[in-house]
Amino acid sequence: MSSNKTGTARRDENFWVKILENRKKRVNAWDNAQVVLADVPLDKQAVKRILPLGMSPSDPPLATLFLINYPTVAYPLFPYKEAIMMVHVRTLLGKGRHTCWIIVDDDPAMILGRELLGFPKKNGLFVFDDNKEAITASITRRNITVMSMTAVRGVREPSPQPVFGHKTFHYGGLGQFMSFSPVWMFRPKEVIKESHQAEIKLTLNDSDHDPIARLVAGEPRNGRIVVMDIPGDGAYMLPVGIAGPFVFGRTFNMRFR
């Protein structure tokens, strides 16, 4: 028994040693992330139903859809892929993004994202193929291909707009009590290394477990392909509100199933 306890203690110690080493060496949490993204118009009434108190849709209502490949990540993560829907919102603290849906294909990325940061992460199956002229990517859950994108590279952008570097609002994480959760505001740091305009072909399929197609009300615009580093720490992270049981009920399938 004592040897098992010693082994466990050493593993725990190694965890914190590696985390501190990463910080001292200024190792990025994610390097050379390949990001396909596009804005989509939303149905105003549908999106209002899923927003916490104090948030309203942008005018006109928009969201950004992402399909991402993270080939190089820092300990304790492993390389993984991710799909995200961020709703553009207005709040008393200014304009920003609300993260309403995320799928990943790796357990540590899902667990750490949900338990530490409150992101609504679930597991799915990904395709992400880059032939240098175009990227074809998709996410499948419960035998439904929920979202697929084909992005054809266009001209390089000399002064690209931020990808994740906006005020971002989400709820859950530390201090959550399921139906009552803190709303957090933070701004991720990022280093964009390359950005191209892209022609996007988007396909969304309806799913009771991932009902993002019901929110979208038009064709994609502002398509891009971006390569970027993400340090892993943000400019700030502050509790700014509470999400109650009505939001919990209305977003249960999107967040938990």
N, C-alpha and C positions, 0 to 999 in steps of 0.2 A: 504493500500500500504506500509506503513512504517513497519508493522509487517512482510510482505513478504521480504522486503529488509533486515530486521534484521535477518530473518531466513537464507537467502542466505549468508549474511556476516558470520554468525556463521558456516555454512557448509564449506565455503571457509577457515575460520580460522581453523576449525577442520582438514581439509585436510593437511595444512602445519604443524600443531601441530603433527599430526600422522607421517608425513614424518620425521620431526626432531627427534621425539621419536625413530623411527626405527634406525636412524643413531646413536643416542647417545647410544642405547642399542646394537648396532652392530648386528641388526636383519638381517639375510640373506634374500635376495629377493626371493630365491627359496631354499627350504630344501628337501632333500631326493628325488631329481628328479630321475626318472627311465628312463634310456636312452638305446635304442636299436640302434646300428649304424653299418654300414659296408661301405667299400670303393668299388666303382665300376669304371671300365674303361670307358672312354668317347670317342666318335667320335671327333677327333681333329678339323676337319673343322666345325662341327656343334657347338662345344663349343666356338671356336674363334669368331663366329658371335655374341655371347651374352656378350662378355667381353668388359668392357670399355677400352678406350685408355690407354696404359701403363701397361696393364695386358696381360699375355700370359699363356696358359695352362702349367701345369707341364709336365715333360717328364719322363715317359709316362703320357698322360692325365688321371687324376683321379678326382673323386668327392667323398664326404662322404654323405651318406643318413642317416637321423635320424628320428626315431619316439619316442616321449618323453611324459611322464606323469609327470606333476608338481602337486603333491598332497597337498603341503604346500607352500603357497606363502605369501608375505608380502603385506600390504596395499599399494596401492589401488587395487591390483589384486585379482582375485578369482582363485581357482584351475582350471587348464585347461590342454589341450593336444596340441602337436605341431609336425609338420612334417617339415623337413628342407633338402635342398640340398645345400651343400657347395662345390664349385669348387676349387681344388688345383691350385694355380696360382704362377707365377713368376713376380716380379716387380722390379723396380730400388731400392726399399726399402727392398728387400729380398723376401723370399718365404712366402706364407700365404694362406688364404682362402678367396674366394669371395662368399658371400651369395646371391644366385640368385633366391631362391624360398622358401617361408615359408607359411604353412597353420596352423591356430589355430582354436579352437572351442569356443572362448570367445571374446566378443566385446572389453572390456578394453585392453586385451592383444594385440588385433589387432590395435586398435587406438593408444595406447601409443607407440607401436613398430614402427608404420609407421610414426607418426608425430614427435616423439622425436628423433628416431634413424635412420630412413630411411629404416628399414627392409621392404621387399616386402611382407607384411603379407596379407592374405585373409582368409575368413572363410570356414570351412568344417566340415564334420561329421567324428568322430573317433570311432574306437574300440581299446581298450587296455586291454588285459586280461593276467594276470600273475598267473600261477598255481604253481609257485616255481621251476618247472622243465623247463618250456619254457614260452616265452612271444609271444602272437599272437596279432599283431597290424595292423591297416589299416587306410587309409584316403580316404574318398569319397567326391567328389565335382561334382555337376550337373549330378547326377545319374551315375557317373563313379568312380569305385574304382581305383584311380590313382596309389596308391602304397600300397602293403601289405607285411609284414615281419613276418616270424615265426623264432624265435631265441631260440635254445636249449642251455641251460647253459652247459659250459664246465669247464675246470680247472680255478681256481682263479689265477689272475695275481698279483704277489707280488710287482711289480714295473710298474704300468700301465702307458701308454703313455697319454698325454693330450687329452681331449675331445674337449673343446672349447678354450683351452689355447694356441692359435696360433695368429700370426698377422692376423687380419681379415679386409677385405676391403669390403665396401658396399657404395652405394650412395643414396642420398635423405635426408630426415629429415630436420633439421633446415637449412634454406637458399636455399631450393630447389625451382626451377621455372619450375616444370614438366619436360620439355625436356632438361633443363640445371640444373644439380644437382651437389653439391659437393661430391667428393669421400672421405670417412672417413677411417682412419686406427685406429684400437684399438685392445687391447688384453684383453679379459675377464679374471677375476679371477675365480678359481674353487677349490673345495676341494673334491677329489675323495675318497669316503668312501669304495667302494667295486667295483671290476672289474673282470669280468669273460670273458674268450674267449667264443665264441658262433658260433655254426653252423647256418648259415643264409639261409633261403629259401626266395627269393625275387621275387615278381611279380609286373610288371609295365604295366599299360594299357595306350594306347595313348589317349590324349585328346587335342582338340584345345585350351582349356582354361588353361591347365596345361601340356605343351608338354615336360615334363622331360624325358619320355621314348625315345624320339627322340635323346637325347644326349647320352644315355647309350649304350655301345658297348661290353658288356661282363658280366660275372657272378660276384656276390659279393665276396669279400675277406676281411680278417681282421675283421670278425664279433666280436662284443662285447656286453655285457650287463653291464651297469654301474649304480651305485647309487652314487649321488654326491650332494653337496651343492654349490650354486652359490651366492656369496655375493651381486652381483648386481652392483658393481662399477668395473671399469676396471683399468688396469695398466696405460693406457693412451688412449686418443681419440684425433686424430689430422686430420685436413683437408689436404689431400695430392694430390688432383687433381680435374678434372671436367669430368662429363659424359655428352655427348652431344646428339643431336636429333637422330643420327643414332642408338645409343644403345637404346634410348627410344623407337623408332619404332620397333626394332627387338625383344625387350623383353616385349612389351606392353601386350600381352596375358598372359605371365608368371607372370607379376607383378600386372596387373590391372583387369583381367577378371576371 
